[in-house]
Amino acid sequence: MQIIPIDTHDRRRAKQFLELPFAIYRDIPQWVPPLETDARRMLERQHHPFFQHSEAVFLLALDDAERPVGRLAVLDNRTYNRYNQQHTAFFYLFECIDDPATARAMFEAGLDWARARGLNRMLGPKGFAALDGMGLLVAGFEHRPALGVPYNPPYYPRLLESAGFAPLDEVVSGYLNSAMPFPEVIHKASERIQQRRGLRVARFRTRRDLRAFVPRLQQLYNDSLAGTVDNMPLSAEDAEAMAQQMLWFADPRLIKILMKDDEPVGFLFAYPDVSAALQRTRGRVFPFGWIRLLLELRRTRWININGAAIVDRYRGLGGTAILFSEMQRSVVEGGFLHADLVQVGAANDRMQRELRDLGIDFYKRHCMYQRSI
C-alpha cells in the first residue's frame, strides 16, 4: 500500500479520488452522491474561493495493484485559525475500506503535512465552506441523509479511533412531520414579537429577488457569528459561492430574512430535498441529470431546513419564536410532508429542548473527532 498526494490537475488521479465513494457505497442504498460539479470544484484550486486564502492536500491510498482504497483531504484554513486564534487542521472527504491500517497510514500522512505547516490539532470532518456538512455519522444509518450532509458506513468511527482520534462534539438532525400538532401560541408569539420589536419577515418571490440580496448575505451571516465559537466570517467570494449553492435548488419562498426596518438581522434557509434525484443520476447534472433534478424539485415532499440564526443583539428578545414559527410555515405552506432539520449543535441545549417540546425527533447524530498533532 502507498499513500500519495495527488496533483489535482492530473485527470486520472482526480477521477480516482472522486469516484472512490461509488465503490465504497455501492451496496448502501441510503447514500446520496454529491453534486458532481460541487465535488469537482473542491479540487479546483483556481476556482474554489477557499484556495484564495488557504491550502489543502488531497491524499489517495493505493493497494499493491494501484487500486484506490482510501482518500483524505487535509485543510489548512488560515481564515478560521486567525479568527479563532488556533492552529487547527481540518480533515474532510475521508473514505476508506474497512481496514484500520489504511486509515492510519492516510492520517499519518495528513498529520505530517499539517505538522509541517505549524498546526497542532486535527479536527473533522469539516469542509471547505459554510454549507458543507460536518461530522461523522454515528446514529441514524438507516435513514437517507439530507442533501450535503455526510453519510458513512458504521465502521468509520472505529477507523478514526484506531488512528488516534477521540470524539469531541456532536451535531444532531431532527425530523418534523407536517401532520404533527404545532402550538398556535408560537405563531401568536411570533406576530406579537414582530409588532413589539418592529421586526418583519422578508420573503422572496423569484430567484432574481433572491440573487439581488446576495451582497447583503455576507454581512448578515458574519453578524450572526457574534457570541459563537469555532466559526469564521465569510469573504465576499465565500458569500458568492454560498449563494450559488443555494440558487441551484432554492425555492425562493423558503428563504426568509428577518428584518429590522431595512436591516437584515436573522435568516432561515430551507430547500426542497432532491436527494432521490441525485441517487438516480449519480450526482451528474449533464447532459440530462438536470431534468431529473427539476422534476424532483417539483414533486419532492421533503424539505431540508439548513440554517437559522439571529444577530447577537436580537437574541433573547423572542427571535427564536419567529424562527420556529417560520420553520413550520415553510413546511406547511410549501406543501411538504416531511422536514429534516439539519445539524443543530448538540451544545445548544436550550434550542434542542425547545425543538423537542415542539415534537421534533432528533434521529441522526454526527460526531466531530479531534487529535493532537
Summary of the structure (lengths in Angstrom):
residues: 373
radius of gyration: 20.7
end to end distance: 23.4
largest distance: 68.9
contacts: 1195
relative contact order: 0.16
helix: 40%
strand: 27%
